[in-house]
Amino acid sequence: RDPLGEICAGAVAPVDIPDPGAFVATPAISHVLAVTRQLCETTGQHACVLGCLTGPATLLLRFFGSPGAKRLVAGLDAGKLATTDRQRLDKVASLSVALARAYCELGVGGLALLEEAVPQSPALVGAFDALFNLASYYGVPIVVVSRASMSSGVCDMYAKLGAGYIVAPGSQDSRVEAIAPATLSEMN
């Protein structure tokens, strides 16, 4: 990250997208899961532990860089995604599902889907439907948090998939309760 917190690292080559099982077993993720387990056991019913996941637009930006992410989203939006691109997108989505499953099995009270990049593609959100199906299976709500405002189409897709809340500047979706980021600091 640069001094302002913006993403500045280069993209990982698509062949370097880890296998979901191997990803969850890495030392860093194993540590996160151990801490999550401890928090869930310690807090019990007295607090809600959220499992944090990187959002779809941010994942694409990190794995494929800006030009690659834009190309993938354009193909997805046009309904003309090449087979290899579809496989890459599905593999990236499977990383989120694997981590979400691990969180849910530990007993988290919810999942936070965090977007740093600008999420403007409803089709990209829809490509992560397995994540929402998994959360529904475990009865765990998903909170979408974005630094950037989201289009109504993206908000609609998140609502359709079952997002419990959307926290983003200017979110005004009638089907999803929107909380302004400034309100969050007032809630403590």
C-alpha positions as CSV (number, residue, x, y, z in Angstrom):
1,R,0.0,0.0,0.0
2,D,1.1,3.5,-0.6
3,P,1.1,6.2,2.2
4,L,-2.6,6.9,1.6
5,G,-3.5,3.2,1.9
6,E,-4.2,2.7,-1.8
7,I,-3.4,-0.7,-3.4
8,C,0.0,-0.3,-5.2
9,A,1.2,-3.9,-5.3
10,G,1.4,-5.6,-8.7
11,A,-1.1,-8.3,-9.7
12,V,-0.3,-12.0,-9.1
13,A,-0.1,-14.0,-12.3
14,P,-3.3,-16.1,-12.8
15,V,-1.3,-19.3,-12.5
16,D,-0.4,-18.2,-9.0
17,I,-4.0,-18.2,-7.8
18,P,-3.7,-20.7,-4.9
19,D,-5.8,-23.8,-4.5
20,P,-8.6,-23.0,-2.0
21,G,-7.6,-25.8,0.3
22,A,-4.0,-24.9,0.2
23,F,-4.9,-21.2,0.7
24,V,-6.9,-21.9,3.9
25,A,-4.0,-24.1,5.2
26,T,-1.3,-21.3,4.8
27,P,0.3,-20.2,8.0
28,A,-1.2,-16.7,7.8
29,I,-4.8,-17.9,7.2
30,S,-4.3,-20.7,9.8
31,H,-3.3,-18.0,12.3
32,V,-6.4,-15.9,11.5
33,L,-8.6,-18.9,11.9
34,A,-7.0,-19.8,15.3
35,V,-7.6,-16.3,16.5
36,T,-11.2,-16.4,15.2
37,R,-11.7,-19.7,17.0
38,Q,-10.4,-18.2,20.2
39,L,-12.6,-15.1,19.9
40,C,-15.7,-17.2,19.2
41,E,-15.0,-19.5,22.2
42,T,-14.2,-16.6,24.5
43,T,-17.0,-14.3,23.6
44,G,-19.7,-16.9,23.2
45,Q,-23.1,-15.2,23.0
46,H,-21.8,-11.9,24.5
47,A,-20.4,-10.5,21.2
48,C,-20.6,-11.1,17.5
49,V,-17.4,-12.1,15.8
50,L,-17.3,-11.3,12.1
51,G,-15.2,-13.2,9.6
52,C,-13.6,-10.7,7.1
53,L,-13.4,-11.5,3.4
54,T,-12.1,-9.4,0.5
55,G,-14.8,-8.3,-1.9
56,P,-15.1,-9.4,-5.5
57,A,-13.8,-6.2,-7.2
58,T,-10.9,-5.9,-4.8
59,L,-9.9,-9.6,-5.3
60,L,-9.9,-9.1,-9.1
61,L,-7.8,-6.0,-8.8
62,R,-5.3,-7.8,-6.6
63,F,-5.0,-10.9,-8.6
64,F,-5.2,-9.5,-12.2
65,G,-4.2,-5.8,-11.9
66,S,-6.3,-3.0,-13.2
67,P,-6.2,-3.8,-16.9
68,G,-6.8,-7.5,-16.3
69,A,-9.7,-6.9,-13.9
70,K,-11.3,-4.4,-16.3
71,R,-11.0,-6.9,-19.1
72,L,-12.6,-9.7,-17.0
73,V,-15.4,-7.5,-15.8
74,A,-16.1,-6.2,-19.4
75,G,-16.3,-9.8,-20.7
76,L,-18.5,-10.8,-17.8
77,D,-20.9,-7.9,-18.2
78,A,-21.1,-8.6,-22.0
79,G,-21.8,-12.2,-21.4
80,K,-18.8,-13.1,-23.4
81,L,-16.3,-14.3,-20.9
82,A,-13.6,-16.7,-22.3
83,T,-13.5,-20.2,-20.8
84,T,-10.1,-19.6,-19.3
85,D,-11.2,-16.3,-17.8
86,R,-14.3,-18.0,-16.4
87,Q,-12.1,-20.6,-14.8
88,R,-9.9,-17.9,-13.3
89,L,-12.8,-16.0,-11.9
90,D,-14.4,-19.2,-10.5
91,K,-11.1,-20.0,-8.8
92,V,-10.8,-16.6,-7.2
93,A,-14.5,-16.9,-6.0
94,S,-13.7,-20.3,-4.6
95,L,-11.0,-18.7,-2.3
96,S,-13.7,-16.6,-0.7
97,V,-16.0,-19.6,-0.3
98,A,-13.3,-21.7,1.3
99,L,-12.4,-19.0,3.8
100,A,-16.1,-18.3,4.5
101,R,-16.7,-22.0,5.1
102,A,-13.8,-22.1,7.6
103,Y,-15.2,-19.0,9.4
104,C,-18.7,-20.4,9.5
105,E,-17.5,-23.8,10.9
106,L,-15.8,-21.8,13.7
107,G,-19.1,-20.2,14.6
108,V,-18.8,-16.6,13.5
109,G,-21.9,-14.5,13.8
110,G,-21.5,-12.9,10.4
111,L,-19.3,-12.3,7.4
112,A,-18.0,-8.9,6.4
113,L,-17.3,-8.6,2.7
114,L,-14.9,-5.7,2.4
115,E,-14.4,-3.7,-0.9
116,E,-11.6,-1.3,-1.4
117,A,-11.9,-1.2,-5.2
118,V,-15.0,0.4,-6.8
119,P,-17.6,-2.4,-7.2
120,Q,-19.7,-1.4,-10.2
121,S,-20.5,-4.7,-11.9
122,P,-23.7,-6.6,-10.8
123,A,-22.5,-9.6,-12.9
124,L,-19.2,-9.7,-10.9
125,V,-21.2,-9.7,-7.6
126,G,-23.4,-12.5,-9.1
127,A,-20.3,-14.6,-9.9
128,F,-19.8,-14.8,-6.1
129,D,-23.3,-16.3,-5.5
130,A,-21.8,-19.5,-4.0
131,L,-20.5,-17.4,-1.1
132,F,-24.0,-16.1,-0.3
133,N,-25.5,-19.6,-0.7
134,L,-22.9,-20.9,1.9
135,A,-23.7,-18.1,4.3
136,S,-27.4,-18.8,3.9
137,Y,-26.8,-22.5,4.6
138,Y,-25.0,-21.6,7.9
139,G,-27.6,-18.9,8.7
140,V,-24.8,-16.3,8.8
141,P,-25.6,-12.7,7.6
142,I,-23.2,-10.9,5.2
143,V,-22.4,-7.2,5.6
144,V,-21.0,-5.5,2.6
145,V,-18.6,-2.7,3.4
146,S,-17.2,-0.5,0.6
147,R,-15.0,2.6,0.7
148,A,-16.6,3.8,-2.6
149,S,-20.2,4.3,-3.4
150,M,-21.9,1.5,-5.3
151,S,-24.2,1.7,-8.3
152,S,-27.9,0.8,-7.7
153,G,-27.3,-2.3,-9.9
154,V,-24.6,-3.6,-7.6
155,C,-26.7,-2.8,-4.5
156,D,-29.7,-4.6,-6.1
157,M,-27.5,-7.7,-6.8
158,Y,-26.2,-7.8,-3.3
159,A,-29.8,-7.5,-2.0
160,K,-30.9,-10.3,-4.4
161,L,-28.2,-12.6,-3.1
162,G,-29.1,-11.9,0.5
163,A,-26.7,-9.2,1.9
164,G,-28.0,-8.1,5.2
165,Y,-26.5,-4.7,5.2
166,I,-24.6,-2.5,2.8
167,V,-22.2,0.1,4.3
168,A,-21.1,2.5,1.6
169,P,-21.1,6.2,0.9
170,G,-24.5,7.1,-0.5
171,S,-26.1,3.6,-0.4
172,Q,-29.9,4.1,-0.7
173,D,-31.3,0.7,-1.6
174,S,-34.9,0.2,-0.4
175,R,-34.4,-3.6,0.1
176,V,-31.2,-3.4,2.0
177,E,-30.8,-1.2,5.1
178,A,-28.0,1.2,4.4
179,I,-25.9,2.6,7.2
180,A,-23.8,5.7,6.5
181,P,-20.1,5.2,7.6
182,A,-20.3,8.3,9.8
183,T,-23.2,6.7,11.7
184,L,-21.1,3.8,12.6
185,S,-18.8,5.9,14.8
186,E,-21.8,7.4,16.5
187,M,-23.2,3.9,17.4
188,N,-20.4,3.2,20.0
